[in-house]
Amino acid sequence: MHILMATSEAVPFAKTGGLADVSGALPLELAKLGLNTTLILPAYPQIYKAGIPLEPTGIQLQVPIGNKTVTGRLLLGHISPLPGSPAASGNRYLPGYDTADDNGCEVPVYFIEQSEYFDRPGLYQAGNEDFRDNCERFVFFSRAVMEAIRKLRFQVDVLHCNDWQTGLIPALLQLEYRGVPGLESAVSLMTVHNLAYQGMFWHWDMLLTGLDWKYFNWRQMEFFGNLNLLKTGLVFADAVSTVSPTYAQEIQTPTHGCGLEGVLQNKRDALFGILNGIDETVWNPATDAHLVKRYDAKSFLAGKAANKAALQKELGLPAEPNTPLVAFVGRLAEQKGIDLILELLRTWLPERPVQWVILGTGDAKAQEQLQQLAQRFPHKLAVKLEFSDPLAHRIEAAADLFLMPSRFEPCGLSQLYSLKYGTVPIVRATGGLIDTITDVTPATLANGSATGYRFSEYHPLALAEALDRAIGDYAQPAVWNGLVTTGMNQDWTWARSAREYQKLYERMLTKSRGKLRTQAQ
């Protein structure tokens, strides 16, 4: 089975969000399962910083964009978890990677080079403004992917597309490339990482796609008078996946469907939710170089105590080993529940013996309010208005509790990092947070399945009640230590996710081949 994954970003080459983590980790895990996997993305300037050797293929791509033809080039690199592979230099997958059962897997990565479109400091924006030609850039990329398949003479079984930037690919497969050798029986999967980002452009950009205007209709590519590339991918793909089972249900409702709930309801029989994983070569307290003391599920008491003391010293908080330390790491935005956290801090900081650490950037008003609170309560609240990956690791290792009171959360990764580091999550019951955190109740404590605290209503009092429950259990070492141990022993690796994707690919191909046999008869 040959899986070709098209994406606009992938670690370690270029990243703005979780899409890059998925696109970097999943292909390697699929390769370890024995699947022939290829990754393809734009050649941004950032790709050269990864330290992975790239070579020209000698292949030029002639791509029609509206009434012109744009030329691109194809470069080739590889990612591999194995020392000594062609990708070994600078490959972030190497440190601490368990190679015992990798079977020599290596994933080829093709890069579409077109300097006018992709030789820019940002992937999608300059400052906080989207590039005005984003539609043209990613129409080019989508068509270049299809031309690369043609030129490379690939036999592709599954075209795995990701987010709006690749939304045109399923339409191109169905409408133009079905007869191309190697694509006759290919199926397409459209994965939605966050439905809020849809690739919406004015109607005249339909000309850039090269597709007939008849497809610009409310059932296929049009959305309230605009061209919608994510909708295009959803409609034309053979199947749709998103990053958690609960989010797959939520996006079929008006509350979370972002206007596309009708499209997704029509695809419900081909809509699947598969949870993301975490890269344990990067997020693992037993091997994490950022920590003052490494630990695992058997040694977390000493490990977390040492890291807590070190972080308190680093951030200027009093050295109080028995005071609960509550953390938040992420964007300071309403989606992440920062408004709830601010309300909670105003109530708790004057009265409650709890320490807080917050790391992140975002809404200017939220940043200002956090700074003011930190000045008023310097012995209880430490605020870092930046993003530092090493500090994020140290916070996960040091904190006792981690807050994720999100309005919506397609999957979430921070709660998975927290489980791995023995930091108990407090989450709002939405999206992937429901699927990954089992609420503490008498029943779940008794059967050993509890991993954190959930609340439903998006309200400061609901968050406060969940935190109250957690603080009460923190004062009971037997209960708390069992909760931490259960969380640390969970399996949220990419290997688990890859097995689910393999099942989905096989299901799609079985269904497609059944249709082809029926048509042949």
Secondary structure, DSSP 8 states (H G I E B T S, - for coil): -EEEEE-S-BTTTB-SSHHHHHHHHHHHHHHHTT-EEEEEEE--GGGGGG----EEEEEEEEEEETTEEEEEEEEEEEE-SSTTSTT-TT-TT-TT---TT-TT--EEEEEEE-HHHH-SSSSSEETTEE-TTHHHHHHHHHHHHHHHHHHHT---SEEEEESGGGTHHHHHHHHTSTTSTT-TT-EEEEEES-TT---EE-GGGHHHHT--GGG-STTTTEETTEEEHHHHHHHHSSEEEES-HHHHHHTTSTTTSTT-HHHHHHTGGGEEE----B-TTTS-TTT-TTSSS---TTTHHHHHHHHHHHHHHHHT----TTS-EEEEES-BSGGGTHHHHHHHHHHHTTT---EEEEE--B-HHHHHHHHHHHHH-TTTEEEE-S--HHHHHHHHHH-SEEEE--S--SS-SHHHHHHHTT-EEEEESSHHHHHH--B--HHHHHHT---BEEE-SSSHHHHHHHHHHHHHHHT-HHHHHHHHHHHHT---BHHHHHHHHHHHHHHHHHHHHHHHHHHH-
